[in-house]
Amino acid sequence: MQPTKYRAQILLEPEQHQVLVETARQENRSVSELVREIIREWVEKKDREVRLQSELKALQELAEIRRQIEEEHGIYTGNLLEEARNERDEDMDRVWRGEA
């Protein structure tokens, strides 16, 4: 079942109409089909732009939070991964020795 379509009347400049008609003819499609595709692509592009702006804003907010944390607590210069491995190894040694 085809989705409902709504009739819309638009006024085009002569050059716009000519390009649409020629493109539709070359692609063996209707002008309406071509216009719907153009509108669908434009809406998708706008949705992507809105999403990207939202993501950019979130990244900027995270950067500000990071700046505040660094300002308040400084920057840790240790090697967390190496420290975690050493701690794990020490825990395993205690277990093997029966101390845990």
Summary of the structure (lengths in Angstrom):
residues: 100
radius of gyration: 30.3
end to end distance: 68.1
largest distance: 88.4
contacts: 164
relative contact order: 0.04
helix: 74%
strand: 0%
